[in-house]
């Protein structure tokens, strides 16, 4: 399930390292419709392969959230800076050099940090904040097309401190 609890900048401040893809559902009904955990597990496996092709893999993707509302994401040594704000369980990313680029995601904090996007927003996030070049867009586009088949599903990533 997607995050429904309030998360604050203080909750997520620090360095987070990507560990694995995340698939979440907007409701219990959505879980039932797609076959629950089995469908999510299979999609996470596919996502892992596609994300690795664009450089998002264990040890190669980090996000540093600062308590002042700024962040730096680094993929394969390339960094992108921006700002973030949190309202409840929604995190909004804004690119530093273009305040018109804003992407909303769902954030859930427990022992891990989970950030999930509506299907089309994962690709947009990777392009804008993950230093993903155009040649890799078709790879992530495949992942987002898979998710569009399942109403109420969100795709994203899990991180550990």
C-alpha positions in Angstrom: 0.0 0.0 0.0 1.1 3.5 -0.6 2.1 5.7 2.3 -0.8 7.3 4.1 1.0 8.7 7.2 2.5 12.1 7.5 6.2 12.3 6.8 8.3 15.4 7.5 11.6 16.7 6.2 13.2 15.7 9.6 12.0 12.1 9.0 13.9 11.8 5.7 16.9 14.0 6.3 20.1 12.2 5.5 21.7 10.0 2.8 19.5 7.3 1.3 20.9 4.5 -0.9 18.7 2.8 -3.5 18.1 -0.9 -2.6 15.4 -2.1 -4.9 12.3 -1.2 -7.0 9.0 -0.6 -5.2 5.5 -1.3 -6.4 2.6 0.0 -4.3 -1.1 0.1 -4.6 -3.6 2.9 -3.9 -6.1 0.6 -2.3 -6.7 -3.0 -1.2 -9.1 -3.3 -4.1 -6.2 -2.5 -6.5 -4.2 -5.2 -4.9 -7.0 -7.8 -5.4 -7.5 -6.8 -9.0 -3.9 -7.4 -10.1 -3.4 -10.6 -8.1 -1.7 -9.0 -5.1 1.8 -9.7 -4.1 2.5 -12.1 -7.0 2.0 -9.4 -9.6 3.9 -6.8 -7.6 6.9 -9.2 -7.1 7.0 -10.0 -10.8 6.8 -6.4 -11.8 9.6 -5.5 -9.3 11.8 -8.1 -10.9 11.2 -6.6 -14.4 11.7 -3.1 -13.0 15.0 -4.1 -11.5 16.3 -5.1 -14.9 15.1 -1.9 -16.6 16.3 0.4 -13.8 19.7 -1.2 -13.9 20.0 -0.4 -17.6 19.6 3.3 -16.8 22.1 3.2 -13.9 19.7 2.9 -11.1 21.0 0.0 -9.1 22.3 -0.8 -5.7 25.3 1.3 -4.8 24.9 3.6 -7.9 22.0 5.8 -7.0 21.7 7.9 -3.8 19.5 10.8 -2.7 20.6 13.2 0.0 17.7 15.0 1.7 18.7 18.1 3.7 16.5 19.4 6.4 16.3 22.8 4.6 14.2 21.3 1.8 17.0 20.7 -0.7 18.2 17.5 -2.1 20.9 16.0 -4.3 20.4 12.8 -6.4 23.4 11.0 -7.7 23.4 8.3 -10.4 26.7 6.8 -11.5 28.6 9.8 -10.2 26.4 12.4 -11.9 24.5 14.7 -9.5 21.3 16.8 -9.9 20.2 19.2 -7.3 16.8 20.4 -6.4 14.2 21.2 -3.8 11.6 19.1 -2.2 8.5 19.8 0.0 6.4 17.3 1.9 2.7 17.5 2.5 1.4 14.5 4.4 2.6 11.5 2.4 3.2 13.5 -0.8 6.6 14.7 -1.7 7.1 17.2 -4.5 10.5 17.5 -6.3 11.5 20.7 -8.0 14.6 21.0 -10.2 17.0 23.7 -9.0 17.6 25.2 -12.5 14.0 25.0 -13.6 11.3 25.7 -11.0 8.6 24.8 -13.6 9.6 21.1 -13.4 7.7 19.7 -10.4 7.0 16.0 -9.9 4.8 14.6 -7.1 5.4 11.2 -5.6 4.1 9.3 -2.6 6.6 8.9 0.3 6.4 6.2 3.0 8.9 6.0 5.8 9.5 3.0 8.0 12.7 1.0 8.3 13.2 2.0 4.6 12.2 5.0 2.6 9.8 4.2 -0.3 9.1 6.8 -3.0 6.6 5.8 -5.6 5.2 7.6 -8.6 2.2 7.3 -10.9 3.4 5.3 -13.9 4.2 8.2 -16.2 5.9 10.2 -13.5 8.6 7.6 -12.8 10.0 8.2 -16.3 9.8 11.9 -15.9 11.6 11.8 -12.5 14.3 9.6 -13.9 14.8 12.0 -16.8 14.9 15.1 -14.8 16.5 14.1 -11.5 18.3 10.9 -12.3 20.5 12.1 -15.1 18.9 9.6 -17.5 19.8 10.4 -21.1 17.3 10.2 -23.9 18.6 6.9 -25.2 17.5 5.3 -22.0 14.0 6.8 -22.1 12.6 3.9 -24.1 13.8 1.4 -21.5 12.0 3.2 -18.7 9.0 3.8 -21.0 8.6 0.0 -21.1 8.3 -0.1 -17.3 5.7 2.6 -17.2 3.7 0.9 -20.0 3.6 -2.2 -17.9 2.2 -0.3 -14.9 -0.4 1.5 -16.9 -2.1 -1.9 -17.4 -2.8 -1.9 -13.6 -5.1 0.8 -12.4 -4.1 2.0 -8.9 -0.5 0.9 -9.1 2.5 3.1 -8.5 6.1 2.4 -9.3 9.3 3.6 -7.6 12.2 2.8 -5.4 13.1 1.7 -1.9 16.1 3.2 -0.1 18.0 2.6 3.1 20.1 5.0 5.2 
